[in-house]
Amino acid sequence: MALEIKLLNLIDIDIESSFLVLGRNMGVRTRIPTFGFLILGGKEPVLVDTGASHAEIMDRLGMTGYVTEEMELEHQLENYDLEPKDIRWVLHTHLHIDHAGQDNRFPIKTTVVVNRRELEFSVSGLMGEQYPAEYVKHLIDRLHTPGALRLLDLELSGPEEIIPGVRCESAGGHTEGSMNVLVDTAEGTACICGDVIYDIQNQIVEPLYQILEFEPQPTGNHATTKRQEKAAVKKALQHTFVLPVHDYPARVEAGRVIARLKDSVPGPEEPVKMRTPSETGSIVGADVLPHDVLIPSGV
């Protein structure tokens, strides 16, 4: 079954640049989008991630959130003639503050799907306010309501199918329970990878401070080892498309990003041109500003 993925822009966040790409422009703040992903074309609509509960909650992490009226969840769904009650499944790449904040807007008949290890990790205290209490308490309410929550055991079971053409797998990076959502489109498999990747340009196309071939640059925010994070990035790049939550999607061939997309997957594409060290005058990617990489030009 060929499915389509639509990007829903749910909140913009001002954030420290090296939080996104380790060692990049430390002390410099940049603004990033935060997407939910609406999967259409199947028997029932599926939503991946729900953004933050409200803009001000980002203050808890020293960040600044921005939610316009157009970004409100209901408005984003209205663009596709849908309401929250029409969504059958809400899948979470993970449960961080900017990913799982609007689950309470969906009725109990909408089943929320989480990797069990991620729910366990969310209450461990290891990442503090990155897992807000109100998010976790809502999920616990669902845990004790028939049909309202589905827990996966991806590290042990391997990939699990949610609907035909949509399956979840253990991501292996970012948090201990993060998962990838794999979607079969008409042009190949798309991997919605959460925060395993923050910034495609400076982590993958021109990986900052890296000299090894095909070696990604880590983020500045992960609860796993650097080796696990690098492996998780490489795992996500095994598919035709990769869709991070805070950057625009990319088409991939043999582990290399060859084009960027914007509002939907599949959709219009713009080829990627990789600069050489002689063009940058330094290690490839080292002088790229964060504002250069968030929106692919001309898309």
Steps between C-alpha positions, in 0.01 A plus 500: 500500500643837392461761772573873517649702786397860562708729723310687772689800639402497869751730676817698428772501764795733566781275616878501550670397176742247652204322663407392147846431358782432745757781498321725251483874574497458876302773674313593181124451499306391193134429423384156391164357390334210681292271284231243552449257213156412365494168315221480243387247241429212733169390646549731799705821551813465713685786674863482610586734793280783631738788577513690829195565716546878466778741408584610854587150618831526313610757760562207737804408290622856441356499148233719341200358321278667240156372401295706257129445449579317176734263687230386742438129462136536402587748226775277362259206481228719343731545201423134424131512602571315823433551870679337794214249534573374147852383591505129583864464611747745656856366484788651697861493387569584866333695781707817535349839582458603135368166372221372726322806636159483335393140550220621728336670201420158355210288624564178688395302191815633334769253602838651594793274408828521695802275534477359854866584570428865421217517752730343760777745412264797524446438872864421582591864573813473285390782267295706746259752347556365151218267609235732654297349782168586339591308183601191694193515727272512196665189361462323833127579485494343154698203633208418727227563239409210269620558143646846563870402498703242311850415623760349269810301595703577191844418639381143560228443242650671200282722278124503562230592248236757602299509177594358159794706377587651842732325744716599793856397581746578777699810404805412709590860579400836655311344794498142621147446372493705180340337198495557127172493309538339157246590232463334161452770235469471122868593468649292781511470876502820706660500846354747752796503739405748774810669643752237392581772244451870574674668207552316172744751351750532786469143627488302175550695176793703634559344843666753726862417597482150350765371257394135472285409203130458591567593864215708647550776754317433830243730651559683826200331663488124533454250781691221326869468413651680202559165333134407542391837367723474193369149434141623538561770238646243260201271563253776413692573178443147371159605367391701194386800704598626845274737696637664818257689722701827497621517140354449155503152341763358268528237230783253558696274265756253635517689829560839336251790498434597138192727520280694742122523526264733682129448570439135411666168425498415215502854365700762306875466548807719470840335441767541766835648404776413742777757539860386500766595760653744250165678465448534874863582576488265801386160610187425299198651672696677773401848392136435413263711707192330644272737310641362173376149561147507638303560180620361166525792260259515210270226630 
